[in-house]
Amino acid sequence: MSISRQVVVVNELEVRLVQNFEIKTELLRNRIQQYKLAEWLGVSEWTLSRQLRKELDEVTKNHILNIIRKKVEDNASANSD
């Protein structure tokens, strides 16, 4: 399986667009579940899932990415103590 910016190709047969690729990639890279991100954002898991179905505007996307990165940094500094 190969992953590019907006397209996922599985066995070179199936291709589909991935909405909010950057957010989903950060979640996967940092092993964060969507329900945890929803908790940090103060919304339900279902609300977040519904929001991620369509591409978010840049301001919202950057806000979410900043929250993810801050939580990862906070967790890293807590583990190093």
C-alpha positions in Angstrom: 0.0 0.0 0.0 1.4 3.4 -0.9 0.1 6.8 0.4 0.4 10.1 -1.3 -1.0 13.5 -0.4 -4.6 13.0 -1.3 -4.8 9.5 -2.9 -4.5 6.0 -1.4 -3.6 3.2 -3.7 -4.1 -0.4 -2.5 -2.5 -3.1 -4.7 -2.5 -0.5 -7.5 -6.2 -1.2 -8.0 -8.2 0.8 -5.7 -7.9 4.6 -5.6 -9.9 7.0 -3.4 -9.6 10.5 -2.3 -8.7 11.1 1.4 -10.2 14.1 3.0 -8.2 16.0 5.6 -5.1 13.9 4.8 -2.8 15.9 7.0 -4.9 15.5 10.1 -5.4 11.8 9.6 -1.6 11.3 8.9 -0.7 13.1 12.1 -3.1 11.0 14.0 -1.6 7.8 12.5 2.0 8.9 12.9 1.5 9.8 16.6 -0.8 6.8 17.3 -3.7 9.0 18.4 -7.3 7.8 18.2 -9.9 10.1 16.7 -12.0 9.8 19.9 -9.0 11.3 21.8 -8.8 14.2 19.4 -12.5 14.8 19.7 -12.1 14.9 23.5 -9.3 17.5 23.1 -11.5 19.6 20.8 -14.5 19.4 23.1 -16.8 17.7 20.6 -18.2 14.2 20.4 -16.4 11.4 18.5 -19.3 11.3 16.0 -19.2 15.1 15.4 -15.5 14.9 14.6 -16.0 12.0 12.3 -18.7 13.8 10.4 -16.5 17.0 10.1 -13.6 15.0 8.7 -15.6 13.6 5.9 -15.3 16.9 4.0 -12.2 18.9 3.5 -11.9 21.5 6.3 -10.9 25.1 5.7 -7.2 25.9 6.3 -7.9 27.8 9.5 -9.8 24.9 11.1 -7.3 22.4 9.8 -4.3 24.3 11.2 -6.1 24.7 14.5 -6.6 21.0 14.8 -3.0 20.2 13.7 -1.6 22.6 16.3 -3.7 20.9 19.0 -2.3 17.5 18.0 1.3 18.8 17.9 0.9 20.5 21.3 -0.5 17.4 22.9 2.3 15.3 21.4 4.9 17.7 22.8 3.2 17.8 26.2 3.2 14.1 26.3 6.9 13.8 25.3 8.0 16.3 27.9 5.9 14.5 30.6 7.6 11.2 29.7 11.1 12.7 29.8 10.7 13.9 33.4 
